[in-house]
Amino acid sequence: MNIFGKYSKCFEAHGPMMALAVNWQDSTGTFHKGYLIADANQMTFGVRLEPERFSEIKTTGAVVALVRKYAPTGGLPGIYWEPATSDYWIPLLTKGTAAPEYWLQIAHGAPPELRFIDASGQVIVRKSSQGSFTKKTPLGRPLPSWPTDDQLSNYTESLKGTPVAAPDLPASTASAPEVILPDYQRSARDRLARRLKTVTKSLQKSRDRAHTLALTGAKDRHAQLLKTYLYRVNYGDEALHLEPEESGTDQAIVIALDPSLSPGQNLAHLFDEARKTARGNATLKEQISKTEGELAQLTCDLAALRAGPLSLDSVNAKLKRHGLAASSGGGVSPAAADATPYRTFVWSPDNATDSSKVRILVGKSAADSDELCRLAKSNDYWFHAVGTTGSHVIIPARDVRGELPAALLKCASILAIYYSKLRGDMAGEVYLSRRQHIKKRSGMAPGLWQIVKAETSFYRYDERELQDTLNRAL
């Protein structure tokens, strides 16, 4: 059996994500060290290879504790993707076994879940954005067949750099740059993706129904045969048996009858059923054609929403086309239009992937800062220099996982100081709060807000740190 790699350690993040320290082999036979990330977050769902693990580690997580207990080290024969469900499966070979004793499943759902499963199909632990659950429960479906399963697609080569088609999933490669989208566009993209999934399921059900109706479409043929051989039917008969030469086919036919009806009533009933089936077939064909058109349009619009920033009007036009409510435009967005009331800076930790990028938004003027704060969501982070006038600074909360890193705090604080009257001091005290804790009272001057609740910290920086921060501007 070919082994993709071996894992020796495992780590858990604060969210539904874990990492396996792996020594993996590429197509040339060269071994590499890295981390296999199993990510069940809604926005970054998937499996990917990274040179570094995530920075925020949960040392006492339930998932990592149970994985270390039952499968601390082992082999990885591969990573598999299930097209029918968009789930990922990672078999774990422990103690030199030929078949996996445990599986990791990254399962799509609302919300997605990270699951650790034993060979009997018992879920030992599962974790989602709602928390960790250690009560053992049946998986509720069979585990993949081993060593081959027609329902699974080998995703291993995609991790090594060979593209593998995986619809509706983020391309989980470190080299692919992430496009920073407006919040209203991200929301529309997610809603359209859910709509696409619903329409896909609806289309499959309609096709299954059409197949069933096709199987029952013989009723019209049976009605014609019953009409021809009605003279052979007596009151109380339960069936009419026709030989192959009588049925006009290569096999005998049995036409079921209702013994409580007369021959004429049976004939009328069968013709009535045939007409209903024909009408159902016509309606279903029209419905399938309409759904296929909607699916094609959904796929096209979703691709456009994922490709790059769009204006609010353009996004709402796509939502309206699919019967979805228009976006209000709430939330901070990057420059999707020709002019925005803020400057955009992008921060990311050292050696991090593009998925770790965080936007820092700085108001251009007093009036622009007011507009920026109005656009911000209630849980977004807000910064401002203490005791002086200056630009308001916003970090969208949805860009941040867990607590704000110290380096990100300093970067935002440097911008708050630099774009204030404290610029020449290269030092100052900075407010940190959430958008919901500042209020704009009637009659207040542009840029002036009432602070209901905030923390303060003092920051000092040098020329090198300032230039490094300013170079992050888009």
SEKOLZA-313860 format. One record per residue (C-alpha): residue in one letter; x, y, z. Coordinates in Angstrom, 1 decimal, always signed. Example, Ala and Ser with C-alpha at 12.3 -4.5 7.8 and 13.67 -1.06 7.14 Angstrom:
<senus>
   aa        X        Y        Z
    a    +12.3     -4.5     +7.8
    s    +13.7     -1.1     +7.1
</senus>
This chain:
<senus>
   aa        X        Y        Z
    m     +0.0     +0.0     +0.0
    n     +1.3     +3.5     -0.9
    i     +1.6     +5.7     +2.1
    f     +1.2     +9.5     +1.6
    g     +3.1    +10.2     +4.8
    k     +3.4     +9.7     +8.5
    y     +2.2    +11.9    +11.4
    s     +3.9    +12.3    +14.7
    k     +2.2    +15.1    +16.6
    c     -1.2    +16.8    +16.6
    f     -2.4    +20.3    +17.6
    e     -5.8    +21.9    +18.1
    a     -6.9    +25.4    +17.4
    h     -9.4    +27.4    +19.4
    g    -11.9    +26.9    +16.6
    p    -12.9    +23.7    +14.8
    m     -9.4    +23.1    +13.3
    m     -6.5    +20.8    +14.0
    a     -3.1    +20.1    +12.6
    l     -1.0    +16.9    +12.2
    a     +2.8    +17.2    +12.0
    v     +3.5    +15.1     +8.9
    n     +6.5    +13.8     +7.0
    w     +5.1    +13.4     +3.5
    q     +6.4    +12.2     +0.2
    d     +6.0    +14.0     -3.1
    s     +5.6    +12.4     -6.6
    t     +9.4    +12.3     -7.0
    g     +9.9    +10.4     -3.8
    t    +11.3    +13.4     -1.9
    f    +10.2    +13.7     +1.7
    h     +9.0    +17.0     +3.2
    k     +8.1    +18.1     +6.7
    g     +5.0    +20.2     +7.2
    y     +1.5    +20.3     +8.8
    l     -1.7    +18.8     +7.5
    i     -4.5    +21.2     +8.5
    a     -8.0    +19.8     +8.9
    d    -10.2    +22.9     +8.9
    a    -14.0    +22.8     +9.7
    n    -14.4    +26.6     +9.8
    q    -17.3    +27.8     +7.5
    m    -15.1    +30.2     +5.5
    t    -11.9    +28.2     +5.2
    f    -13.4    +24.6     +5.1
    g    -11.0    +22.0     +3.7
    v     -7.7    +20.2     +4.1
    r     -4.4    +21.7     +3.2
    l     -0.6    +21.3     +3.7
    e     +1.1    +24.2     +5.4
    p     +4.8    +24.8     +6.2
    e     +3.8    +26.1     +9.7
    r     +0.9    +25.2    +12.1
    f     -1.5    +27.9    +13.2
    s     -0.2    +30.3    +15.9
    e     -3.1    +30.0    +18.4
    i     -2.9    +26.5    +20.0
    k     -5.4    +25.1    +22.5
    t     -3.2    +23.0    +24.8
    t     -6.1    +21.2    +26.5
    g     -8.5    +20.6    +23.6
    a    -10.8    +17.6    +23.7
    v    -10.1    +16.6    +20.1
    v     -6.3    +16.6    +20.4
    a     -6.5    +14.9    +23.8
    l     -8.5    +12.0    +22.4
    v     -6.5    +11.7    +19.2
    r     -3.3    +11.5    +21.3
    k     -4.9     +8.9    +23.5
    y     -6.1     +6.5    +20.7
    a     -3.9     +7.4    +17.7
    p     -0.9     +9.4    +18.8
    t     +1.2     +8.5    +15.8
    g     +0.7     +6.6    +12.5
    g     +0.6     +6.5     +8.8
    l     -1.5     +8.5     +6.4
    p     -2.4     +6.5     +3.2
    g     -4.1     +9.5     +1.7
    i     -6.7    +12.2     +1.9
    y    -10.0    +11.6     +0.3
    w    -12.9    +13.9     -0.8
    e    -16.5    +12.7     -1.1
    p    -18.2    +14.6     -4.0
    a    -21.7    +13.7     -2.9
    t    -21.4    +15.4     +0.4
    s    -18.2    +17.5     +0.0
    d    -16.8    +15.9     +3.1
    y    -13.1    +15.1     +3.5
    w    -11.9    +11.8     +5.0
    i     -8.4    +11.1     +6.5
    p     -7.8     +7.4     +7.5
    l     -5.3     +6.9    +10.3
    l     -3.2     +3.7    +10.3
    t     -1.9     +3.0    +13.8
    k     +0.3     +0.2    +15.2
    g     +1.2     -1.0    +11.7
    t     -2.4     -2.0    +10.8
    a     -3.4     -2.6     +7.2
    a     -6.8     -1.0     +7.7
    p     -7.5     +2.2     +9.5
    e     -8.6     +1.9    +13.1
    y     -9.6     +5.6    +13.2
    w    -10.8     +8.2    +10.8
    l    -10.8    +12.0    +10.8
    q    -13.9    +13.4     +9.0
    i    -14.2    +17.1     +8.0
    a    -18.0    +17.2     +7.5
    h    -20.0    +19.8     +5.7
    g    -23.0    +21.0     +7.6
    a    -24.6    +23.9     +9.4
    p    -22.2    +24.3    +11.0
    p    -19.3    +22.1     +9.6
    e    -17.8    +19.6    +12.0
    l    -14.4    +18.0    +12.7
    r    -15.0    +14.4    +13.8
    f    -12.7    +11.7    +15.2
    i    -14.3     +8.3    +14.5
    d    -13.3     +4.7    +15.4
    a    -13.5     +1.7    +13.0
    s    -16.9     +0.7    +14.3
    g    -18.4     +4.0    +13.2
    q    -18.6     +5.6    +16.7
    v    -17.9     +9.3    +16.8
    i    -15.5     +9.6    +19.7
    v    -15.4    +13.4    +19.6
    r    -16.7    +16.1    +17.3
    k    -16.1    +19.9    +17.2
    s    -17.8    +22.7    +15.5
    s    -18.1    +26.5    +15.9
    q    -20.7    +25.6    +18.6
    g    -18.1    +23.7    +20.8
    s    -16.7    +20.3    +21.4
    f    -18.8    +17.2    +22.2
    t    -17.2    +14.1    +23.7
    k    -20.3    +11.9    +24.1
    k    -19.9     +8.9    +21.8
    t    -22.6     +8.7    +19.2
    p    -23.1     +6.5    +16.1
    l    -21.9     +8.2    +12.9
    g    -25.3     +7.5    +11.3
    r    -23.9     +6.3     +8.0
    p    -21.3     +3.7     +6.9
    l    -17.7     +4.5     +7.0
    p    -15.9     +4.6     +3.6
    s    -15.0     +1.1     +2.2
    w    -11.3     +0.3     +2.6
    p     -9.0     +0.2     +0.7
    t    -11.1     +1.5     -2.2
    d    -14.4     +3.3     -2.3
    d    -16.1     +4.4     -5.5
    q    -17.8     +7.2     -3.6
    l    -14.5     +8.9     -2.8
    s    -12.0    +10.9     -4.8
    n     -8.3    +10.9     -3.9
    y     -7.5    +14.4     -2.9
    t     -3.9    +13.7     -2.1
    e     -2.4    +14.9     -5.4
    s     -4.2    +18.2     -5.0
    l     -2.3    +18.7     -1.8
    k     +1.0    +18.0     -3.6
    g     +0.2    +20.6     -6.2
    t     -1.8    +18.8     -8.8
    p     -5.3    +20.5     -9.2
    v     -8.3    +18.3     -8.4
    a    -11.8    +19.5     -9.3
    a    -13.8    +20.1     -6.1
    p    -16.9    +22.2     -6.8
    d    -18.1    +24.6     -4.1
    l    -15.0    +24.3     -2.0
    p    -12.2    +26.8     -1.4
    a     -9.0    +26.0     -3.2
    s     -7.0    +25.2     -0.1
    t     -3.5    +25.9     -1.5
    a     -1.0    +28.2     +0.2
    s     +0.1    +29.7     -3.1
    a     -3.4    +30.9     -4.1
    p     -3.8    +34.6     -3.0
    e     -7.0    +35.4     -1.2
    v     -9.1    +38.1     -2.6
    i    -10.3    +40.5     +0.1
    l    -14.1    +41.0     -0.5
    p    -16.5    +43.5     +1.0
    d    -18.5    +42.1     +3.9
    y    -21.8    +42.5     +2.1
    q    -20.3    +40.6     -0.8
    r    -19.0    +37.8     +1.4
    s    -22.5    +37.5     +2.9
    a    -24.1    +37.4     -0.5
    r    -21.5    +34.8     -1.7
    d    -22.3    +32.5     +1.3
    r    -26.0    +32.9     +0.7
    l    -25.7    +32.1     -3.0
    a    -23.5    +29.1     -2.2
    r    -26.2    +27.7     +0.1
    r    -28.8    +28.4     -2.6
    l    -26.6    +26.5     -5.1
    k    -26.5    +23.5     -2.7
    t    -30.3    +23.6     -2.3
    v    -31.0    +23.9     -6.0
    t    -28.5    +21.0     -6.7
    k    -30.4    +18.8     -4.3
    s    -33.7    +19.8     -5.8
    l    -32.5    +19.0     -9.3
    q    -31.4    +15.6     -8.2
    k    -34.7    +14.8     -6.6
    s    -36.6    +15.9     -9.7
    r    -34.4    +13.7    -11.9
    d    -35.0    +10.8     -9.5
    r    -38.7    +11.5     -9.8
    a    -38.5    +11.6    -13.5
    h    -36.8     +8.2    -13.5
    t    -39.6     +6.8    -11.3
    l    -42.3     +8.2    -13.7
    a    -40.4     +6.7    -16.6
    l    -40.7     +3.3    -15.0
    t    -44.4     +3.8    -14.5
    g    -44.9     +5.2    -18.0
    a    -45.9     +1.7    -19.2
    k    -49.4     +2.5    -17.9
    d    -50.4     +4.0    -21.3
    r    -49.2     +0.8    -23.0
    h    -51.1     -1.3    -20.5
    a    -54.3     +0.7    -21.0
    q    -54.1     +0.2    -24.8
    l    -53.5     -3.6    -24.4
    l    -56.4     -3.8    -21.9
    k    -58.7     -2.1    -24.4
    t    -57.6     -4.6    -27.1
    y    -58.2     -7.7    -24.8
    l    -61.0     -6.3    -22.7
    y    -63.3     -9.1    -24.0
    r    -61.2    -11.6    -22.0
    v    -61.7     -9.8    -18.7
    n    -64.5    -10.9    -16.4
    y    -65.9     -9.2    -13.3
    g    -63.8    -10.1    -10.3
    d    -60.6    -10.8    -12.2
    e    -57.4     -9.7    -10.4
    a    -55.2     -9.6    -13.5
    l    -54.9    -10.0    -17.2
    h    -52.1    -12.2    -18.4
    l    -50.8    -11.7    -21.9
    e    -48.2    -13.8    -23.7
    p    -45.2    -12.2    -25.5
    e    -46.8    -12.5    -28.9
    e    -50.0    -10.8    -27.5
    s    -48.1     -8.0    -25.7
    g    -46.1     -7.1    -28.8
    t    -42.9     -7.4    -26.7
    d    -40.4    -10.2    -26.0
    q    -41.9    -10.9    -22.6
    a    -45.2    -11.7    -21.0
    i    -47.1     -8.9    -19.4
    v    -49.4     -9.0    -16.3
    i    -51.9     -6.1    -16.0
    a    -53.2     -5.7    -12.5
    l    -56.9     -5.2    -12.1
    d    -59.3     -4.2     -9.3
    p    -61.7     -7.2     -8.7
    s    -64.3     -4.8     -7.2
    l    -64.6     -2.9    -10.5
    s    -66.2     -4.0    -13.8
    p    -64.0     -4.5    -16.9
    g    -65.1     -1.1    -18.2
    q    -64.3     +0.6    -14.9
    n    -60.9     -1.0    -14.8
    l    -60.2     +0.3    -18.3
    a    -61.3     +3.8    -17.4
    h    -59.2     +3.8    -14.3
    l    -56.1     +2.7    -16.1
    f    -56.5     +5.3    -18.8
    d    -57.0     +7.9    -16.1
    e    -53.7     +6.9    -14.4
    a    -51.9     +7.0    -17.8
    r    -53.1    +10.6    -18.4
    k    -52.0    +11.7    -14.9
    t    -48.5    +10.1    -15.5
    a    -48.2    +11.9    -18.9
    r    -49.1    +15.2    -17.3
    g    -46.7    +14.6    -14.5
    n    -43.9    +13.8    -16.9
    a    -44.5    +17.0    -18.9
    t    -44.6    +19.2    -15.8
    l    -41.5    +17.5    -14.4
    k    -39.5    +17.9    -17.7
    e    -40.4    +21.6    -17.6
    q    -39.3    +21.9    -14.0
    i    -36.0    +20.1    -14.6
    s    -35.2    +22.4    -17.6
    k    -36.0    +25.5    -15.5
    t    -33.9    +24.2    -12.5
    e    -31.0    +23.4    -14.8
    g    -31.1    +27.0    -16.1
    e    -31.2    +28.4    -12.6
    l    -28.3    +26.1    -11.6
    a    -26.2    +27.4    -14.5
    q    -26.9    +31.0    -13.6
    l    -26.2    +30.4     -9.9
    t    -22.8    +28.8    -10.8
    c    -21.9    +31.8    -13.0
    d    -23.0    +34.4    -10.4
    l    -21.3    +32.6     -7.6
    a    -18.0    +32.6     -9.6
    a    -18.3    +36.3    -10.1
    l    -18.9    +36.9     -6.4
    r    -15.8    +34.9     -5.6
    a    -13.6    +36.5     -8.2
    g    -13.2    +40.0     -6.8
    p    -14.9    +43.0     -5.2
    l    -18.1    +44.2     -6.7
    s    -20.3    +47.2     -6.1
    l    -23.3    +46.9     -3.8
    d    -25.7    +47.4     -6.7
    s    -24.1    +44.6     -8.7
    v    -24.2    +42.2     -5.7
    n    -27.9    +43.0     -5.1
    a    -28.7    +42.5     -8.7
    k    -27.4    +39.0     -8.5
    l    -29.3    +38.3     -5.3
    k    -32.5    +39.6     -6.8
    r    -32.1    +37.4     -9.8
    h    -32.3    +34.4     -7.5
    g    -35.1    +35.6     -5.3
    l    -32.9    +36.5     -2.3
    a    -33.3    +39.6     -0.2
    a    -31.0    +42.5     -1.1
    s    -28.0    +43.3     +1.1
    s    -28.2    +46.4     +3.2
    g    -24.5    +47.1     +2.6
    g    -23.7    +46.9     +6.3
    g    -20.2    +46.0     +7.4
    v    -16.9    +47.5     +6.4
    s    -15.8    +46.8     +2.8
    p    -12.6    +47.3     +0.8
    a    -12.6    +49.6     -2.2
    a    -15.3    +48.0     -4.2
    a    -16.4    +51.4     -5.6
    d    -14.4    +54.2     -7.0
    a    -14.1    +56.1     -3.7
    t    -14.1    +54.9     -0.1
    p    -14.1    +56.9     +3.1
    y    -11.0    +55.0     +4.4
    r     -7.5    +53.7     +3.7
    t     -7.0    +50.0     +3.7
    f     -4.0    +48.3     +5.3
    v     -3.5    +44.5     +5.4
    w     -1.7    +42.8     +8.3
    s     -0.7    +39.1     +8.5
    p     +1.6    +37.2    +10.9
    d     +5.1    +36.3     +9.7
    n     +5.2    +33.2     +7.4
    a     +1.4    +33.1     +7.4
    t     -0.9    +32.1     +4.5
    d     -3.1    +34.5     +2.7
    s     -6.1    +33.2     +4.7
    s     -4.6    +34.9     +7.8
    k     -4.8    +38.4     +6.3
    v     -6.6    +41.0     +8.4
    r     -7.8    +44.4     +7.2
    i     -7.1    +47.6     +9.1
    l     -9.3    +50.5     +7.9
    v     -8.4    +54.1     +8.7
    g    -10.8    +57.0     +8.1
    k     -9.5    +59.6     +5.7
    s    -11.1    +62.7     +7.3
    a    -13.4    +63.5    +10.2
    a    -16.5    +63.0     +8.1
    d    -15.1    +59.9     +6.5
    s    -14.3    +58.5    +10.0
    d    -18.0    +59.0    +10.8
    e    -19.0    +57.1     +7.7
    l    -16.5    +54.3     +8.5
    c    -17.9    +53.9    +12.0
    r    -21.4    +53.8    +10.6
    l    -20.4    +51.1     +8.1
    a    -18.7    +49.0    +10.8
    k    -20.5    +46.1    +12.5
    s    -21.2    +46.2    +16.2
    n    -18.5    +43.6    +17.1
    d    -15.8    +45.2    +14.9
    y    -12.7    +46.5    +16.8
    w    -12.3    +50.3    +17.1
    f     -9.1    +52.3    +17.8
    h     -8.5    +56.0    +18.4
    a     -5.7    +58.1    +19.8
    v     -6.5    +59.3    +23.4
    g     -7.0    +63.1    +24.1
    t     -6.6    +64.4    +20.6
    t     -8.3    +64.6    +17.2
    g     -7.4    +61.9    +14.6
    s     -8.7    +59.2    +12.3
    h    -10.9    +56.4    +13.6
    v     -9.4    +52.9    +12.9
    i    -11.5    +49.8    +12.4
    i    -10.5    +46.1    +12.3
    p    -13.4    +43.9    +11.0
    a    -14.1    +41.2    +13.6
    r    -14.8    +38.6    +10.9
    d    -11.2    +38.8     +9.7
    v     -9.9    +37.8    +13.1
    r     -9.8    +34.3    +14.7
    g     -9.7    +34.4    +18.5
    e     -8.1    +37.2    +20.3
    l     -6.3    +40.1    +18.6
    p     -2.5    +39.2    +18.3
    a     -0.2    +41.7    +20.1
    a     +1.5    +42.5    +16.8
    l     -1.9    +43.3    +15.2
    l     -2.8    +45.5    +18.2
    k     +0.4    +47.5    +17.8
    c     +0.0    +47.8    +14.0
    a     -3.5    +49.3    +14.4
    s     -2.3    +51.5    +17.3
    i     +0.6    +52.9    +15.2
    l     -1.9    +53.9    +12.5
    a     -4.2    +55.5    +15.1
    i     -1.3    +57.6    +16.4
    y     +0.2    +58.4    +13.0
    y     -3.2    +59.6    +11.6
    s     -3.7    +62.0    +14.6
    k     -2.0    +65.1    +16.1
    l     +0.4    +62.8    +18.0
    r     +2.1    +61.9    +14.7
    g     +5.3    +63.8    +15.5
    d     +5.7    +62.2    +18.9
    m     +5.7    +58.7    +17.5
    a     +4.1    +57.6    +20.8
    g     +0.8    +57.9    +22.6
    e     -2.1    +56.3    +24.4
    v     -4.7    +54.6    +22.3
    y     -8.3    +53.6    +23.0
    l     -9.4    +50.0    +22.1
    s    -13.1    +49.1    +22.1
    r    -15.8    +47.5    +20.1
    r    -17.9    +49.5    +17.7
    q    -21.0    +48.9    +19.8
    h    -19.4    +50.8    +22.7
    i    -19.1    +54.2    +20.9
    k    -22.1    +56.4    +20.2
    k    -22.8    +59.3    +17.8
    r    -25.1    +61.8    +19.6
    s    -27.2    +64.3    +17.7
    g    -25.4    +67.5    +17.1
    m    -21.9    +66.1    +17.6
    a    -19.2    +67.6    +15.3
    p    -17.8    +65.4    +12.5
    g    -15.4    +62.8    +13.9
    l    -16.6    +63.2    +17.5
    w    -18.1    +60.2    +19.2
    q    -19.0    +59.4    +22.8
    i    -17.0    +56.5    +24.3
    v    -19.2    +54.3    +26.5
    k    -16.6    +51.6    +27.3
    a    -12.9    +51.3    +26.2
    e     -9.5    +50.1    +27.3
    t     -6.4    +52.2    +26.9
    s     -2.8    +51.2    +26.1
    f     +0.4    +53.2    +25.6
    y     +2.5    +52.5    +22.4
    r     +5.9    +53.8    +21.2
    y     +7.4    +53.0    +17.8
    d    +10.4    +53.8    +15.8
    e    +10.9    +54.8    +12.1
    r    +11.4    +51.2    +11.0
    e     +8.2    +50.0    +12.6
    l     +6.3    +53.0    +11.1
    q     +7.5    +52.3     +7.6
    d     +6.8    +48.6     +8.0
    t     +3.2    +49.5     +9.0
    l     +2.7    +52.1     +6.2
    n     +4.0    +49.6     +3.6
    r     +1.0    +47.4     +4.4
    a     -1.3    +49.9     +2.5
    l     -3.2    +48.5     -0.5
</senus>
